[in-house]
């Protein structure tokens, strides 16, 4: 048997948005000072969006508009709470957490180049985690003399 009439309650239920929580890693939450500031700024924006949504008079629309910022605020609050700020690297001899790394490559694979065009891939950001789940290290030998 099909339903010929949709009730107001079922339409309202369809507007409700229940989002699953964002997953939070069990690994240490290592951040730089700049990374912590970014998390705090994102958390402040999520709180602002929640406050803005709370001003909506229609309860169903309020729930709908607050679903994403509510979920994000919960996630970001936990990330800020568990953040472990790592100090800036003391040396540039070994690439470590907090370093920005660029590689200069004069040659780019031929298949990346279109005919009659130039492509210069000079900077490549490398991000990585070691297989054991910790931060990896990349040792760079000194330049040849």
N, C-alpha and C positions, 0 to 999 in steps of 0.2 A: 504494500500500500504506500503510495507517495503522499507527501505532505504538500497541501496546496497553499497553506498560509504559514508565513514565518512570523513567529511572535516577536514582540519587542525585546523580550529577555534574550532570545537566541541571537538576535542581531547585536545586542550589547555584549554578549559573551564573545562574539566573533571579534569585537574591537579590542577586547582585553589581550594584552600581549604578555605572556609569561616566557621570559627568556632564561635559558639555562645559565648558570654562573660561568664566567670565563675561567678556564683551567689555570691553576697556579702551580708552578713547578715545585717539586720537593727539594730541588737543588738550591744551593746558596744563592741569594739574590744580590749578586755583586754589581755595584754601580759606581760610576765616577761621580764627582760632585755635580758635573753638568747633567749626568743622567738622573740623579736624584732631583735636581731642579726641574727637569722635564716631567718627571712623574708627579711632582707636587703641582706643577702648572696644569697638567692634565686633570688631576684630581680637583683642583679649583674650578676648572671649566665644567667638569661633570656636576659639581655641586651647584654651580650657576644654572646649568640646564635643568637640574632638579627643582631649583627654586622657581625658575621661570615656568616650568610645568605645573608647579603647585598653585600658581595663580589662575590656572584655567578653571572656569566655573563648572563645566560639565565633567562629572566624575569619571565617566567612561573615557572621554578624550584625555583627561588628566592622567589616567592610568596608562593609556596608550602612549602618550608623549613622555612619560617618565620612565618607561621600561628600560630603554637603552642607557640613559644616564644613571639610573639606579644600579644597574648591573655593573657599569663601568666604575662608578664610585666605590662599590664594594671591592672590586678587583684592585683598583688603584690604591685604596686605603691599605689593603693588605700588602701591596708591593712597597708602599712607602714605609709601613710599619716594619717590614722585614729587610729593608734595604741595608746592605753592608757597604759603606762607602770605602772604596779602596783608594789609598793615596796615589798621587801621580807617580809614575815610574821614576826611580832615582837615577837611572842610567839609560842611555840610548844604545848600549852595546847589545842588549837582548830585547827583542820585541816582547812586550808584556801587556797585561791588562791596562787599558787606558791609553795606549799608544795609537796614533793614527799611522797607518802604513800605506805607502804608495809604491807601486812597482812601475818602472819605466821599461817599456818594451818597444824597441825600434821595429820589430817585425810582427806583423799580425798575420794570422793564418789566411792564405789566399781566398778561402771560401767565404771569408767575412767581407771581402771587398767586392763592390759592384763594379761592372765595367765602366771605364772612363770616369772614375770617381776616386777620391782619396779618403782614406779612413785612417785616422791616427789614434790608436788606443795607447795613450801615454800614462794614464793613471787607473789603477785597478784597486779597489778596496777589498781587503781579504778579511773575512770573519771566520772564526773557527772555534771548535770545542774539541778537546782531545777525546779519544774513545772512552776514557774512564769517567767522563762527565766533568772534568775540571777544565780550567783555562789552559789552553795549549801555549807553547812557546815556540817561536821561530827564531833560530840562531842565524845571524847574518855575519858571514866572515868579513874581516876588514878588507877594504879595496886593495887590489894588487899594487905593490910599490913601483 
